[in-house]
Amino acid sequence: MAYETKSHCKYIIALHLILVVKYRKTLLQGNLGEFVKQKISKIAERSDVNVEEIGVDKDHIHILLVIICGPIICYS
């Protein structure tokens, strides 16, 4: 994870996201956990986020996301 540098600022926007299965049921075992990991990676490729890490347990998923900010235009 490296800092993003713009003309007058330096930043990292990182989010630790935890997704939990309803009633903490053990659903994410075996192939289903890998399927969810692949889908999250594909979604991240199409958007302005980088997935640094994904961890799948039997009843929850940990995702470390880094947001990439593009040029921002402000209207006054």
C-alpha positions as CSV (number, residue, x, y, z in Angstrom):
1,M,0.0,0.0,0.0
2,A,1.6,3.3,-1.1
3,Y,0.5,6.8,-0.7
4,E,-1.2,8.6,-3.6
5,T,0.4,11.9,-4.4
6,K,-1.3,14.8,-6.0
7,S,-0.1,18.4,-6.6
8,H,-0.6,19.5,-3.0
9,C,-1.6,16.5,-1.0
10,K,-0.6,12.9,-0.1
11,Y,-3.1,10.3,1.1
12,I,-4.2,6.7,1.5
13,I,-7.9,5.8,1.7
14,A,-8.1,2.2,3.0
15,L,-11.2,0.5,4.2
16,H,-11.5,-2.8,6.2
17,L,-14.9,-4.2,5.2
18,I,-16.4,-7.2,7.0
19,L,-19.3,-9.0,5.4
20,V,-21.2,-11.4,7.7
21,V,-23.5,-14.2,6.7
22,K,-27.0,-13.9,8.2
23,Y,-27.2,-15.6,11.6
24,R,-23.5,-16.5,11.2
25,K,-24.3,-19.7,9.4
26,T,-21.3,-21.6,8.0
27,L,-22.0,-21.2,4.3
28,L,-18.7,-20.0,2.9
29,Q,-16.9,-23.3,3.0
30,G,-15.2,-25.0,0.0
31,N,-16.0,-23.8,-3.5
32,L,-18.5,-21.1,-2.4
33,G,-15.8,-19.1,-0.6
34,E,-13.6,-19.2,-3.6
35,F,-16.5,-18.2,-5.9
36,V,-17.2,-15.1,-3.7
37,K,-13.5,-14.1,-3.7
38,Q,-13.5,-14.3,-7.5
39,K,-16.6,-12.2,-7.8
40,I,-15.3,-9.5,-5.5
41,S,-12.1,-9.3,-7.5
42,K,-14.0,-8.9,-10.7
43,I,-16.2,-6.2,-9.3
44,A,-13.1,-4.4,-8.0
45,E,-11.4,-4.5,-11.5
46,R,-14.4,-2.5,-12.9
47,S,-14.4,0.2,-10.3
48,D,-12.0,2.6,-8.7
49,V,-10.8,0.4,-5.8
50,N,-7.9,-2.0,-5.4
51,V,-8.4,-5.1,-3.3
52,E,-5.3,-5.5,-1.2
53,E,-6.4,-8.6,0.7
54,I,-9.4,-10.9,0.9
55,G,-9.9,-13.4,3.7
56,V,-12.8,-15.9,3.7
57,D,-13.8,-17.7,6.8
58,K,-16.7,-20.1,7.2
59,D,-19.2,-17.3,8.2
60,H,-17.7,-14.0,7.2
61,I,-15.3,-12.3,4.7
62,H,-12.6,-9.7,5.4
63,I,-11.8,-7.3,2.6
64,L,-9.1,-4.6,2.6
65,L,-9.9,-2.0,0.0
66,V,-7.8,0.9,-1.2
67,I,-9.8,3.7,-3.0
68,I,-8.2,5.4,-6.0
69,C,-9.4,9.0,-6.3
70,G,-9.3,10.5,-9.8
71,P,-9.4,14.2,-10.7
72,I,-12.2,16.0,-8.8
73,I,-13.9,18.9,-10.4
74,C,-15.7,21.4,-8.1
75,Y,-18.4,23.7,-9.4
76,S,-19.0,27.0,-7.7
